[in-house]
Amino acid sequence: GDDTVSALSYLLSIVISEIPKAVLRSKFSLASQILSEKLSPDASTSLLKSIVKCLGTLLACQEKAAWSEPSTVRIFQTVLAHSVSSKPKVRITAHDVCSRVVAD
């Protein structure tokens, strides 16, 4: 159920930074698609925060050339859209993620 997805996405948000960047780059399209599918307006705050963090990690490891791809820009726009979420914790997480991605 939703609790299982939230728990797994939380765990993923913790360990994703330990995955080699080359692997994250090669699996960006698939991973971002799967994660994005779980971003629904009625999702829990914890699920949204975890997914936004994971997407941010995926975006941060992309090489400069990847930013000319529409899929990369679309994922960044997805994260950016959560920076105006009605849920304060999601909004703060999205702000932090966007700042980190832009700074890298």
C-alpha positions in Angstrom: 0.0 0.0 0.0 0.9 3.7 0.3 2.8 3.1 3.6 5.1 0.6 1.9 5.7 2.9 -1.0 6.5 5.8 1.4 8.8 3.6 3.5 10.7 2.3 0.4 11.0 5.8 -1.1 12.3 7.1 2.2 14.9 4.4 2.3 15.8 5.1 -1.3 16.2 8.8 -0.6 18.8 7.9 2.1 20.8 5.4 0.0 20.6 6.9 -3.5 23.6 9.2 -2.9 25.7 6.0 -2.3 25.0 4.7 -5.8 27.8 5.5 -8.3 27.0 8.6 -10.4 27.6 6.6 -13.6 24.8 4.2 -12.6 22.5 7.0 -11.8 23.2 8.7 -15.1 22.6 5.5 -17.1 19.3 4.8 -15.3 18.1 8.4 -15.1 15.3 8.0 -17.6 13.8 4.8 -16.1 14.3 5.9 -12.5 12.9 9.4 -12.9 9.9 8.0 -14.8 9.1 5.5 -12.0 9.5 8.1 -9.3 7.5 10.7 -11.1 4.6 8.3 -11.5 4.2 8.3 -7.7 3.9 12.1 -7.5 0.2 12.6 -7.1 -1.5 15.6 -5.4 -3.0 13.3 -2.8 0.3 11.6 -2.0 1.5 11.9 1.6 4.0 14.6 2.6 6.6 12.0 3.5 6.3 10.3 0.1 6.5 13.6 -1.8 9.5 14.7 0.2 11.4 11.4 -0.5 10.6 11.4 -4.2 11.6 15.0 -4.6 14.9 14.2 -2.8 15.5 11.2 -5.1 14.8 13.2 -8.2 17.1 15.9 -7.0 19.9 13.4 -6.6 19.3 12.0 -10.0 19.3 15.6 -11.5 22.4 16.7 -9.6 24.6 13.9 -11.1 23.6 14.6 -14.7 26.3 15.8 -17.0 25.9 19.2 -18.6 24.9 17.7 -22.0 22.0 16.0 -20.4 20.4 19.3 -19.6 19.6 19.8 -23.3 17.4 16.8 -23.2 13.6 17.5 -22.7 13.3 14.7 -20.2 15.9 16.2 -17.9 14.3 19.6 -18.1 10.9 18.1 -17.5 12.1 16.4 -14.3 13.6 19.6 -13.0 10.3 21.4 -13.8 8.5 18.7 -11.8 10.7 19.3 -8.8 10.4 23.1 -9.2 6.6 22.8 -9.3 6.8 21.3 -5.8 8.6 24.4 -4.5 5.1 26.1 -4.4 3.4 23.1 -2.8 0.7 23.7 -0.2 2.6 21.3 2.0 5.3 23.3 3.8 7.7 20.4 4.3 7.5 19.4 0.6 8.0 23.1 -0.4 11.1 23.4 1.8 12.5 20.1 0.4 11.9 21.2 -3.2 13.6 24.6 -2.5 16.6 22.8 -1.0 16.8 20.3 -3.9 16.5 23.0 -6.6 19.2 25.0 -4.9 21.5 22.0 -4.8 20.9 21.1 -8.4 21.5 24.6 -9.7 24.6 24.9 -7.6 26.2 21.7 -8.9 
